């Protein structure tokens, strides 16, 4: 299972240190562990990667109270023989407690690879027009994709401040067709676009797209 947040531009969503980790109120009942992880992701903001077969037949523990995110997740997984591992900022993978470093490396590589396809596709679409080119605006959207990699639904959750530009961005992103995902993707995927200095061209280089500028 893959769940993602993409951030374009210079501003990255950094992983907080333990001292900075916010405490959040959780009210997640004991239930099928995949449902519990969906609820945890929605509350915590963590992006969670796991194979659906891994959670089949497993139950979570209830999590009720105010906790740091890592503590809440540890409580949720207690007794399931599953463990959470951080693979990137605010991004975790769920693996068996007995998973080897090689297993975790494969999970991270698969997640990073699919993010790369998403990043390159979105950046290419946005760089085609001066109106949509990242660099001077902030915007957040959520989108849903199907098994073929096509975007089936898209909505703005934070406007750029210009409705015409919002519409142009949405139209550009709808043209993107991603590589069909290798795993199921929980919906929606959140896309955040952040400003960047003019000299960086927001990752849009003449005659090419610098996909490394997409996060």
Helices and strands as residue ranges (DSSP letters): E 5-8, E 23-28, H 33-44, E 47-49, H 52-55, E 63-68, H 69-77, E 82-88, E 91-96, H 101-126, E 139-145, E 151-158, H 163-174, E 189-193, G 198-203, E 204-205, E 208-209, G 211-213
